Amino acid sequence: MKVKCPTCGKDTEYAPANSFRPFCSERCQTLDLGAWADEKYRVPLNDQEHAGVNGKSPRESDFDDAPPPKDHLN
């Protein structure tokens, strides 16, 4: 099956014989990895989606209703 290389757009074979798939070459694969390392690709965050109860993060909110830890030394 032919696909376009995500880096350069060249048609390349998407098959086990192409060890760099979906990229056309090691160069294109390395350029893509470098872009990730340089944080050029980012997933946008929506503050509303990540705010928990009372504006706390979901991790902080999880502990609001948790019972206090039991003392295991008694």
N, C-alpha and C positions, 0 to 999 in steps of 0.2 A: 504494500500500500504506500502510495506517495503522499507526503505531507510537506508543508512549508516549514522551514527552519524558523523557530521563534525569534532568532537573533538577526539573521540576514535575509530571510524570506526565500532562500533557494529551495527548490524542490529536492527532497531527500527521501530515501527509502526508510519507512518505519518497519523494521524487521530485526530479528535477533542478530543478523549479520552486521547491522550498524550499531556498534557498541556505544555510540554517542546519541542515539535516538532520544528525544525527537529532534536533536540538533544534527546539522550536517557534518560537523567536524569537532575535534577537541577544542579548537580555537573558539568556536561559537559557544560551546558548552562552558568554557572557562570565562568568557566575557559575561555570560548570563550569571554565573556564580559570583563574579566580581561585582556585578550590579546589585545582587542581593546583599553581599558583604558591605557594600558602600551605602546600604539602605536606600537605594534608588527606587525600589519597589516597596510600597507601604500600603497597608490596609487602613483606610480612614476610620477613625474612631468617632462615634457619636456619643457625647457625654451623657445624653439622656438615657441611652441604652445601657450604659455601664454604671449608672447611679442606682444604688440600692434604696432601701427604706431610709427616710429622713436624710437623704443626700449622702449616706454612707456607701462605701463600696459594697458589692455583694458579699465579699469575704467578711467585712466587718459586721454586716447585718446578720450573717449566719450565727454569730455568737451572742446576739442580743437576747435570745430566748433560751440559750443553752443553760443547763443547770451548772452550778459551780462545781469544780472538780472535787472529788472525794479525797479525803486525806487517807492515804494507804498506810500511814505509819501507826495508826491506832489499832 
